[in-house]
Amino acid sequence: MSQSQPVQLSYRVQGLDCPNCVRTVDGLLCRLPGVSEVGLSHTTGRLQLQLDEAQTSRDTLERELRALGHPVTPDRPGASRGPGPAWYATPKGRLLLLGMGSAGLAALVAWLYPAGAQAVFSVAALVAVAPLARQAWGAARRSNPFSINTLVTVAVLGAVLIGEAAEGAAVVALFALGEWLEGFAAGRARQGIEALAALTPRTAQLLEGGSVREVSADTLQPGQRVQVAAGARVPADGVIRAGASNLDDSPVTGESVPVHKEPGAAVYAGSVNGEGVLEIEVTRPASDGTLARIAQLVEQAAEGKAPTQRLTDRFSRLYTPLVLLAGVLTATLPPLLTGAAWLPWVYKGLALLLIGCPCALVLSVPAAMTSALSAGARRGLLIGSGAVLETLAGVRTVALDKTGTLTAGRPQVTAVLGAGTLSEDEVLRLAAAVEGGSTHPLAQAIREAAQARGLNVPAATAAQALGGRGVQAVVEGQSLGVSSPRFAAEVAELDQDLRRHIAALEEAGHTVSVLHSAPRVLGIVALRDQARPEAAATLARLRALGVQSVMLTGDNARTAQAVAAELGIGRAEAELLPEDKLRLIGELPGPVAMVGDGINDAPALARADAGIAMGGGTDVALETAGAALLSGRLSGVADLLELGRATMNNVRVNIALALGLKAAFLVTTLLGYTGLWLAVLADTGATVLVTLNALRLLAWRPTGREG
């Protein structure tokens, strides 16, 4: 058959509330010809795929999904979505009404006419289980015979055949209730993620030709200007061109304290303008704004499986057919081997099918991970995957870069000294020229100091970074370098007076940069970077968590020790090249988390068990680090570790609930104390408990600080 050009389709899928459902739908899609590039997420309930309609029509695709019990509606990614169907219009809502209604009506008729109870309950059970039987048959025809619908259908039909129709009807009603509650709880977790993007306003006040008109925020394009009134939300990422105000950036950074911003400052979509009218130039369309990208990254992260989740998924694939086999053996072996009565053992075998449904176990990990990732994003903690979150829970050592991490990253020039006949201004002028192309905070501080003195900084050529040793460039015809004293001493002569002066500055916590040519030192520039206000408190929180902190810096040993002593860090490794940091990360007791700026520390961030980038671009930071602190506050490091531990504690409780309830009902059922209608609670009840427990993470708050 000839192939046409595949079309990209996006759907919202109903009833996609657990990984088992995803596996069932994915199995169908893999077997449909012409379907490719499938992206399926139970976290968002979204399906994206490419379809060659010459092989499978769109109507066929949608009909197959509907027959499987997962009807779909077209979805346009990035578009604002209206409310979904009412609960009673969903497949699980209809099953709930049918199951409860059938069981309730049968109970009423049986009370009025006791002699017909068995017949009435048989009809009720068969009517109520019919949708599940259709879905089980559809799944079996599509190579998935061991679905939960199969187990429930077999149990209910068996109950009717052995004369326990009332319990069969109760099983369908309770199962339907559990399924609906599971969908309701999964929807709450889903809303936690979608609420991030929903913070962007739907409309914007567009400035055009001297007038203002209201437009859809989705239509805004870079270069356009919008007006934001006091109390309104910013409709798109942009830059302030007129006006000043305090903006609440908490939707992006998680920090509740408003930030004062003036013309030239960047603003985020979703931020709340505190007072005054702002004129903002749009830099990104709404679909590609910071908030939208964060929501997208959280969705992607929620699909990244943690090791514990991969283990439970592998277990569940074998678990369901084994449960079916165990049910058959329980029903047949005792009567065949010991001559026991068939009816009680068939009854126990059917109960075992219901107890053994794997939904609660499979859902125990992703439900917790999704809630935790959403809670973290709302507080400016962006985490790359569930695997990263699980790693953070077990971190024993945190390695921290100094400049821009433990310190504010805004050093200032504190002293300039010329060698020989060079003046302070000449040293600063030449050093600023050499540092002209560098983005390092020390380089920026030197350039700002030269600008503040009104110095005429010449252009540099052949500028080159020397891999942690400094920078060099050709300035006014001579080759100059700016390096630390250690590396400057390798190419130039440092006399004793200069060494003593450098040592005194370093012991006082200053960083010293040496301006030199190949044969001689031309002067020195001393800089000081203040520790972050929250640094000492954050390190104290890490100690309280039983986590060791280590400073890794390319700065000199004296300055490193001065900063370490000020902050209470027991171990400081100084004068490190990037390869030295890489080596030390491998030697520290693990798991190790590395905290840095995501660029200079990229090798160490990638080598660590968990890399944490300070502030900056969200998706760029996550390319090298597994997590990013959008607020740029160091306290976020302790927050991440606390969130990881809270999540894994939640996961352990979930697994204990899932397995514990099954074990308890298994024992009581085999001993004859509980029957079918209670056995179904071992699965549906556990599923609901697991999901509700996971939803508690949506309200997570760090213990060490307010807000």
Residue pairs with C-beta under 8 A, 6 or more apart in sequence:
1 54
1 55
2 54
3 34
3 52
3 54
3 55
4 52
4 53
4 54
5 52
6 34
6 36
6 37
6 50
6 51
6 52
7 50
7 51
7 53
8 48
8 49
8 50
9 47
9 48
9 49
9 50
9 51
9 58
9 61
9 74
10 46
10 47
10 48
10 74
10 75
10 76
10 77
11 46
11 47
11 48
11 72
11 73
11 74
11 75
12 45
12 46
12 47
12 72
12 73
12 74
12 75
12 81
12 84
13 25
13 40
13 45
13 46
13 47
13 65
13 70
13 71
13 72
14 45
14 70
14 71
14 72
14 73
14 85
14 90
14 91
15 21
15 69
15 70
15 71
15 90
15 91
15 92
15 183
16 22
16 25
16 40
16 41
16 42
16 45
16 47
16 70
17 42
17 45
17 182
17 183
17 186
17 187
18 42
18 182
18 186
18 359
18 362
18 363
18 366
18 687
19 42
19 313
19 362
19 363
19 366
20 147
20 148
20 316
20 358
20 359
20 362
21 42
21 70
22 40
22 41
22 42
23 144
24 68
24 70
24 139
24 144
24 147
25 40
25 47
25 65
25 68
25 70
26 38
26 40
27 142
27 143
27 144
28 64
28 65
28 68
28 142
28 144
29 35
29 38
29 40
29 49
30 38
31 142
31 143
32 56
32 60
32 61
32 64
33 52
33 55
33 56
34 51
34 52
34 53
34 54
34 55
34 56
35 49
35 50
35 51
35 52
35 56
35 61
36 49
36 50
36 51
36 52
37 48
37 49
37 50
38 47
38 48
38 49
39 46
39 47
39 48
39 49
40 46
40 47
40 48
41 47
41 299
41 302
41 303
42 186
42 366
43 189
43 190
43 193
43 299
43 302
43 303
43 366
43 370
44 190
44 193
44 194
44 299
44 302
45 190
46 75
46 77
47 72
48 77
51 58
51 61
62 71
62 72
64 142
65 71
65 72
66 72
67 134
67 135
67 138
68 135
68 138
68 139
68 142
69 91
69 131
69 134
69 135
69 138
69 149
70 91
71 91
75 81
78 218
78 286
78 287
78 292
79 218
80 198
80 202
80 218
81 194
84 90
86 93
87 93
87 180
87 184
88 94
88 97
90 183
91 131
92 176
92 179
92 180
92 183
93 180
94 131
95 131
95 132
95 176
95 179
95 180
96 176
96 177
96 179
96 180
98 127
98 128
98 131
98 176
99 128
99 172
99 173
99 175
99 176
99 177
100 173
100 176
100 177
102 124
102 125
102 127
102 128
102 169
102 172
102 173
103 124
103 128
103 169
103 170
103 172
103 173
104 173
105 124
106 120
106 121
106 123
106 124
106 166
106 169
109 116
109 117
109 120
110 116
110 117
110 120
110 121
110 166
113 120
117 166
118 163
118 165
118 166
121 165
121 166
121 168
121 169
122 160
122 165
122 168
124 165
124 169
125 156
125 159
125 160
125 165
125 168
125 169
125 171
125 172
126 156
126 157
126 160
128 156
128 169
128 172
128 173
128 176
129 152
129 153
129 156
129 157
129 168
129 172
132 149
132 152
132 153
132 156
132 172
132 175
133 149
133 153
133 157
135 147
135 149
136 147
136 149
136 150
136 153
139 145
139 147
139 149
139 150
140 147
140 150
146 320
146 321
146 324
147 320
148 320
148 357
148 358
148 359
148 683
150 324
151 320
151 323
151 324
151 353
151 354
151 356
151 357
152 171
152 172
152 175
152 353
152 354
152 357
152 680
154 324
154 327
154 350
154 353
155 168
155 171
155 350
155 351
155 353
155 354
155 676
156 168
156 171
156 172
157 168
158 346
158 349
158 350
159 165
159 167
159 168
159 171
159 347
159 350
159 676
160 168
162 343
162 346
162 347
162 350
163 343
164 347
164 675
164 676
167 675
167 676
167 677
168 676
170 676
170 677
170 680
171 354
171 676
171 677
171 679
171 680
174 677
174 680
174 681
174 684
175 680
175 683
175 684
177 684
178 680
178 681
178 683
178 684
178 685
178 687
178 688
179 684
181 684
181 687
181 688
181 691
182 359
182 363
182 684
182 687
182 688
182 691
185 367
185 688
185 691
185 692
185 694
185 695
186 367
186 691
188 695
188 698
189 367
189 370
189 371
189 374
189 691
189 694
189 695
189 698
190 370
192 370
192 371
192 374
192 375
192 378
192 698
193 295
193 298
193 299
193 302
193 370
193 373
193 374
193 377
194 295
196 251
196 291
196 294
196 295
196 298
196 374
196 377
196 378
197 291
197 292
197 295
199 233
199 251
199 269
199 270
199 291
200 217
200 233
200 235
200 236
200 269
200 270
200 286
200 289
200 291
200 292
201 217
201 232
201 233
201 235
202 216
202 217
202 218
203 214
203 215
203 216
203 217
203 235
204 214
204 215
204 216
204 217
204 220
204 226
204 235
204 236
205 212
205 213
205 214
205 226
205 227
205 228
205 229
206 212
206 213
206 214
206 215
206 220
206 224
206 225
206 226
207 224
207 225
207 226
207 227
207 279
208 224
212 227
217 235
217 236
217 269
217 286
218 285
218 286
218 287
220 226
220 235
220 236
220 282
220 285
220 286
221 282
221 285
222 282
222 283
222 284
222 285
223 281
223 282
224 281
224 282
225 241
225 279
225 280
225 281
225 282
226 235
226 236
226 238
226 279
226 280
226 282
227 277
227 278
227 279
227 280
228 234
228 235
228 273
228 277
228 278
228 280
229 273
229 277
230 245
230 273
230 274
230 275
230 276
230 277
231 272
231 273
231 274
232 272
232 273
233 269
233 270
233 271
233 272
233 273
234 247
234 267
234 268
234 269
234 270
234 271
234 272
234 273
234 278
234 280
235 269
235 286
236 269
236 280
236 282
236 283
236 284
236 285
236 286
236 289
237 266
237 267
237 268
237 269
237 282
237 283
237 284
237 289
237 290
238 266
238 267
238 280
238 281
238 282
238 283
238 284
239 264
239 265
239 266
239 267
239 280
239 281
239 283
240 261
240 262
240 263
240 264
240 265
240 267
240 278
240 279
240 280
241 263
241 279
241 280
241 281
242 263
242 278
242 279
243 263
243 276
243 277
243 278
243 279
244 260
244 261
244 262
244 263
244 276
244 278
245 260
245 261
245 273
245 274
245 275
245 276
245 278
246 258
246 259
246 260
246 261
246 274
246 275
247 258
247 259
247 260
247 261
247 267
247 271
247 272
247 273
247 274
248 256
248 258
248 271
248 272
248 274
249 255
249 258
249 259
249 268
249 271
250 256
251 268
251 270
251 271
251 291
251 378
252 268
252 270
252 271
252 290
252 291
252 294
252 380
252 630
253 380
253 630
253 631
253 632
254 378
254 379
254 380
254 381
254 630
254 631
254 707
255 380
255 631
255 633
255 707
256 707
257 707
258 274
261 267
266 283
267 278
267 280
268 289
268 290
268 291
269 284
269 286
269 289
269 290
269 291
269 292
270 289
270 291
284 290
286 292
290 618
293 618
293 619
294 377
294 382
294 618
294 630
295 377
297 382
297 384
297 618
297 619
297 622
298 373
298 374
298 377
298 382
301 373
301 383
301 384
301 385
301 386
301 388
302 366
302 369
302 370
302 373
302 374
302 386
304 384
304 385
304 386
304 387
304 388
305 313
305 366
305 385
305 386
305 387
306 365
306 369
306 385
306 386
306 387
306 389
306 390
307 387
307 390
308 365
308 390
308 648
308 651
309 365
309 366
309 369
309 386
312 361
312 362
312 364
312 365
312 655
313 362
315 361
316 358
316 361
316 362
319 356
319 358
319 361
320 356
320 357
320 358
323 352
323 353
323 356
323 357
323 358
324 353
324 356
326 352
326 356
327 349
327 350
327 352
327 353
327 356
328 349
329 349
330 345
330 348
330 349
330 352
330 670
331 342
331 345
331 346
331 348
331 349
331 350
332 345
332 349
334 340
334 345
335 341
335 342
335 345
344 672
347 675
347 676
348 669
348 670
348 672
350 676
351 669
351 674
351 675
351 676
351 679
352 666
352 669
352 670
352 679
354 676
354 679
354 680
354 682
354 683
355 662
355 665
355 666
355 669
355 679
355 682
355 683
356 662
356 683
357 682
357 683
359 683
359 684
359 687
360 654
360 657
360 658
360 661
360 662
360 683
360 686
360 687
360 689
360 690
361 655
361 658
361 659
363 654
363 687
363 690
363 691
364 651
364 654
364 655
364 657
364 658
364 690
364 694
365 386
365 651
365 654
365 655
366 386
367 654
367 690
367 691
367 694
367 695
368 647
368 650
368 651
368 654
368 693
368 694
368 697
369 386
369 389
369 647
369 651
370 694
371 650
371 694
371 695
371 696
371 697
371 698
372 383
372 389
372 643
372 646
372 647
372 650
372 697
372 700
373 383
373 386
373 389
374 698
375 643
375 697
375 698
375 699
375 700
376 382
376 383
376 639
376 640
376 643
376 700
377 383
379 639
379 702
380 629
380 630
380 631
380 633
380 636
381 627
381 629
381 630
381 636
381 639
381 640
381 643
382 618
382 621
382 622
382 627
382 628
382 629
382 630
383 389
383 392
383 626
383 627
383 640
383 643
384 622
384 625
384 626
384 627
385 626
388 610
388 626
388 627
389 643
389 644
389 647
389 648
390 644
390 647
390 648
391 591
391 593
391 609
391 610
391 626
391 644
392 593
392 610
392 627
392 640
392 641
392 643
392 644
392 645
393 641
393 644
393 645
393 647
393 648
394 591
394 644
394 648
395 547
395 591
395 592
395 593
395 609
395 610
395 641
395 644
396 546
396 547
396 548
396 589
396 590
396 591
396 592
397 547
397 548
397 549
397 550
397 588
397 589
397 590
397 591
397 592
397 593
398 542
398 547
398 548
398 549
398 550
398 592
398 593
398 594
398 595
398 637
398 641
399 550
399 551
399 552
399 581
399 584
399 585
399 588
399 592
399 593
399 594
399 595
399 604
399 608
400 406
400 549
400 550
400 551
400 552
400 594
400 595
400 596
400 637
401 551
401 552
401 553
401 595
401 596
401 597
401 600
401 601
402 551
402 552
402 553
402 555
402 560
402 563
403 409
403 411
403 440
403 441
403 442
403 529
403 553
403 555
404 441
404 597
404 614
405 595
405 596
405 597
405 614
405 634
406 531
406 532
406 535
406 551
406 563
406 567
406 569
406 634
407 529
407 530
407 531
407 532
407 535
407 563
408 529
408 530
408 531
408 532
409 441
409 529
409 597
410 441
410 445
410 529
410 530
411 441
411 442
411 445
411 511
411 527
411 528
411 529
412 445
412 449
412 527
412 528
412 529
413 428
413 445
413 446
413 448
413 449
413 525
413 526
413 527
414 510
414 526
414 527
414 528
415 505
415 510
415 524
415 525
415 526
416 424
416 427
416 428
416 449
416 523
416 524
416 525
416 526
417 424
417 427
417 501
417 523
417 524
417 526
418 424
418 426
418 427
418 522
418 523
419 498
419 520
419 521
419 522
419 523
419 524
420 522
422 522
422 523
424 523
425 453
425 455
426 523
427 515
427 522
427 523
427 524
427 525
428 446
428 449
428 450
428 453
428 455
428 525
429 450
429 455
429 456
429 457
429 458
430 458
430 475
430 476
430 480
430 515
430 522
431 446
431 450
431 482
431 513
431 515
431 523
431 525
432 446
432 447
432 449
432 450
432 451
432 455
432 457
433 457
433 458
433 459
433 460
433 473
433 475
433 476
433 480
434 460
434 463
434 471
434 472
434 473
434 475
434 480
434 481
434 482
434 515
435 442
435 443
435 446
435 447
435 471
435 482
436 447
436 457
436 459
436 460
436 463
436 473
437 460
437 463
437 471
437 473
438 444
438 463
438 465
438 471
439 599
440 600
441 529
442 511
442 513
442 527
443 471
443 482
445 527
446 482
446 513
446 525
446 527
447 457
449 525
450 457
451 457
458 475
458 476
460 473
460 474
460 475
461 473
461 474
462 472
462 473
462 474
462 479
463 471
463 472
463 473
464 471
464 472
464 473
465 471
466 472
466 481
466 483
466 487
467 577
467 578
468 554
468 576
468 577
468 578
469 483
469 484
469 487
469 577
470 481
470 482
470 483
470 484
470 487
470 488
470 513
471 481
471 482
471 483
472 479
472 480
472 481
472 482
473 479
473 480
473 481
474 480
478 517
479 517
479 518
480 515
480 516
480 517
480 522
481 488
481 491
481 515
481 516
481 517
482 513
482 514
482 515
482 516
482 525
483 491
483 513
483 514
483 516
484 512
484 513
484 514
484 554
484 555
484 556
484 575
485 494
485 499
485 502
485 512
485 514
485 524
485 556
486 556
486 575
488 494
488 514
488 516
488 521
491 516
491 518
492 514
492 516
492 517
492 518
492 519
492 520
492 521
493 519
493 520
493 521
494 502
494 514
494 521
495 521
498 521
498 524
501 524
502 512
502 514
502 524
503 558
505 512
505 526
506 512
506 556
506 557
506 558
506 559
506 562
507 558
507 562
508 562
509 528
509 559
509 562
509 563
509 566
510 526
510 527
510 528
510 559
511 526
511 527
511 528
511 529
511 555
511 556
511 559
512 524
512 525
512 526
512 527
512 556
513 524
513 525
513 526
513 527
514 521
514 523
514 524
515 521
515 522
515 523
515 524
515 525
516 522
531 563
531 566
531 567
532 633
532 634
534 633
534 634
534 635
534 705
535 567
535 634
536 566
536 567
536 568
537 635
537 704
537 705
538 634
538 635
538 637
538 638
538 704
539 549
539 567
539 568
539 569
540 568
541 635
541 638
541 704
542 548
542 549
542 637
542 638
542 641
543 549
544 704
545 638
545 641
545 642
545 645
547 641
548 570
548 571
548 589
549 569
549 570
549 571
550 569
550 571
550 572
550 573
550 584
550 588
551 560
551 563
551 564
551 569
551 571
551 572
551 573
551 574
552 573
552 576
552 581
552 584
552 585
552 594
552 604
553 560
553 572
553 573
553 574
553 575
553 576
554 574
554 575
554 576
554 577
555 574
555 575
556 574
556 575
557 572
557 574
557 575
559 574
560 572
560 573
560 574
561 572
561 574
563 569
563 572
564 570
564 571
564 572
573 580
573 584
576 584
578 600
578 601
578 603
578 604
579 603
581 601
581 603
581 604
582 603
582 604
582 607
585 592
585 594
585 604
585 607
585 608
586 607
590 609
591 609
591 610
592 608
592 609
592 610
593 608
593 609
593 610
593 611
593 612
593 637
593 640
593 641
594 601
594 604
594 605
594 607
594 608
594 610
594 611
594 612
594 625
595 612
595 614
595 634
595 637
596 602
596 604
596 605
596 611
596 612
596 613
596 614
596 625
597 613
597 614
597 616
598 605
598 613
598 614
598 616
598 620
598 621
598 624
598 625
598 628
602 624
604 611
605 611
605 612
605 613
605 624
605 625
606 624
610 626
610 627
611 624
611 625
611 626
611 627
612 625
612 626
612 627
612 628
612 629
612 636
612 637
612 640
613 621
613 622
613 624
613 625
613 627
613 628
613 629
614 628
614 629
614 632
614 634
615 621
615 628
615 629
615 630
615 631
615 632
616 628
616 632
618 628
618 630
621 628
622 628
627 640
629 636
629 637
629 640
635 702
635 704
635 705
638 702
638 704
639 702
639 704
639 705
642 702
642 703
642 704
643 700
643 702
646 697
646 700
647 697
650 693
650 694
650 696
650 697
653 693
654 690
654 693
654 694
657 686
657 689
657 690
657 693
658 686
658 687
658 690
661 681
661 682
661 685
661 686
661 689
662 682
662 683
662 686
664 682
665 674
665 678
665 679
665 681
665 682
666 682
668 674
668 678
669 675
669 679
